[in-house]
Amino acid sequence: MIAHGTVHKYGDNIDTDVIIPARYLNTANHAELASHCMEDIDKEFVSKVKKGDIMVGGANFGCGSSREHAPIAIKEAGISVVIAETFARIFYRNAINIGLAILECPEASKKIDTGDDVEVDFDTGVIVNHTKNETYKGQPFPPFIQEIIAKGGLLNSIAKKL
């Protein structure tokens, strides 16, 4: 599986309250959550993001609360993959559970910039920055996790096996 899109980049310690502010957690509507994604640090994110775009963060991306609303908002906004130096463990697990592709790659996190044209190969973990003509190597998920993400999350994956 390959993702290809324009990058939206953020820094270190992007917490779940920045990804989706707590004042919007009274809805379970995924489109409504996505409409407020990143608004406290990037008011223009929802008007700029296109389906398939890529989000890049620094260290400890997704720290904060354990709610699944944050990866849901990112995925529903159209982001195909989040690349970061490191992820908070609960965000990492929640992203897999809801079918949001994520990839840890410190080099890519540091070298990729907002607006870069980037392609990610989920099978190999290779990230190609077409804008800078650079390649980075992240750690790909094992096939069973790739299957969960491809099927839209853990519950969908289980349902399709039954």
N, C-alpha and C positions, 0 to 999 in steps of 0.2 A: 504494500500500500504506500502511496506517495501523497504528500501534501505539498502544495505550492501556493505561495501568496505573499502579500506585502506585510512587512513587520510593523507592529506596534510595540514599542519597547518601554519598559518601566524598570525601576531600580531594585535595590535590596529591600527585604522585609515588607513586601507588599502583602498586607494582611487582608483577611476575609472581609473586614469592615470597609476597606477601601475598594475591594472588588465589587461588593454589593453592600451598600450602607444598610445598617440595621433598621432604619426607618422604613425600608421596603420589604421586610421579612414577613409581613402580614399577608402575603399572597403566595399561592402555590403555582400561579400562572407563570410558566417559563418565559413567555414573550415579555411579560411585564417586568420580570427580573432582568432580562437582557436589556430592556430599554433604559435601565439605570446602571448598567455595568460600568465601572471605573469612573463614574461621574464626579466623585469628589477629588480626583487628581487629574482627570482629563475630560472636561465637559464635552469635548467634541468627539470622543471615542465612538459613541453609538452612531454618529452621523458619518464618520469616516470608515468604519469597519465594513468589510465586504466578506461575503461567504467564502471561506477558504483561507482567509488571512491568518497570520501567525503572530502569536504574542511571545515576547521575550522578556524575561525577568532576571533579576540577579539572584543573590543568595536568599534562602529561606522564603521562597515564594509561597504564598498561601498560609502564612502563619496566622495565629489567632484562633477563632472559634472552630468548632468541629462541624459546623453545619454544611450541608451539601449545596446550599444555595449558591455559593461562590463558583464552583466549577460548572454548575448548571447555567448560571448567567453568562459565563464566558463561552460555553459551548453554544448556547442558544443565540448569542450575539453573532455567531458565524465563525468563530476562531476554530481552525482545524487542528492546531497543536500549540501547546505552550512549551517553550524551551526555557530552561532556567539553569543557573549554576547549581542550586539545590532547591528542593521542595520541602515544606513542612510535611511531616509524615502523614498527618491526618488528611491534608489536602491531597497528597499523593494517592492515598487509598480511595478517597472520595472521587477523585478524577477517574480512576479506573472503574469504580462502581457505576458511574453515570455515563461512561464511554467517552470521556474527554482524553484525547491523546496528549501525553506529556513526555518530555525527554530531558534528562539531565546532561548538560554539556557545558562545563565551565568556560572553555575556550570560545564557543559560539556565543554564550551569554555576554562575554566581554567584548567581542569583536563585531557582532551584528549591531546595526543601528536602525532607528526608526526609518521606515521608508524603503529599506533594502528589500530586494526581490529574492526570496529564499525558498528552497525546496528541501523537503525532508523525506528520506526513505526509511520507513518504519522497520523494514526487514533487516537492514544493515546498520541503522543508526547514523548513516552518513547525512550530513547537512551541507548543502551547497548554497553559498551566497553568490548569486549570479551578479549582483551589483558590484561586489568587490573581487569577484573571481577567486574566491577562497573556499576551501572545504574543511569541515570539522568532523570529528568522529565522536558521537555520543554512544551511550550504551543502549542498544535496542532491548525492547521487552522480549521475554521468551514468547514463543508462539501461542501458548494458551492465554496470555494476557492480551496479545494482539487480537486474538479471536474475540475476547470479551469486548474490547474497544470497537472492533469492526461491527459487532452485532448491536452496538448502542448501549452497552453497559452490562453489568452482572445479571440483573433480573431478566433482561432480554435474552442473554446467552443461555441462562438456565431454562427459560421457557421454550426456546427453540430446540433444546435437547430432549425435552419431555414430549 
